[in-house]
Amino acid sequence: MTPREQAAFNAGIEVMRQMAMAAAVTIEIRDDAQEVRQRAAVAALQGLAEGAKALNITTHAERDG
């Protein structure tokens, strides 16, 4: 990947992470947030965000060698 492509990839991963966390918070503040389905959705979104963070860290580590 070129440096420009890598920067675009990293930016996309960070946007995805932020969107997942925003969606999780939005669900958490709903009136029905304690229902099993809502809690599962929050957990899945938080997992997605953590995975994106780990991917971004791994990508940086590989690049920086």
N, C-alpha and C positions, 0 to 999 in steps of 0.2 A: 504494500500500500504506500502511496505517496504520503508525504507529511500532510498535505491538504486533505486527502481522503481520510487519513487517520484522525485528523482534527474533527472532520464532519461526523465520523463514526462516534467518536467520544462525545461530541455534543448531542447526538441523537440518543445515545445511551443515557446521558444525564437528564435529558428532557423526559425520556420514558420513566426514569426513576422518580423524578419530581411529580409527574402525572399520576403514577401509581400511588405515591404517598398522599397526594391531594385527594384522590378518589377514596382512599382508605379513611382519611379524616372526615370526609363528607359523609361516608356511611356511618362512621362512629358517632356522629352528632345527630343522627336521625332518631325519631321517636321509637322506632322499632329496632334499634341497634343491638339489643340484647337477644334477638331471635337467632337461632342457630345458623340460619342461612346468611344473615348479615355478619355474624362473627366469622363464619367461614370465608366470606368474601373479603373481609378486612385482613384476615390472616394470609390469604392468597396474594392480595395486593402488597402486603408488607414483605412477603417472601419474594415476590417479583422485584420489588425495589432493592432488597438486599442482594439478590442475584445480580441485578444490574450494577450495583456498587462493586461487588466482587469482580465482575467482568471488567469493569473500568479499571480497577486496581491491577488486575492481572494483565490487561492490555498495556497499561503504563509500565509495569515491571518488565514485560517482554520487550517493549520498545527501548526502554532505558538500559536493558541488558545487564 
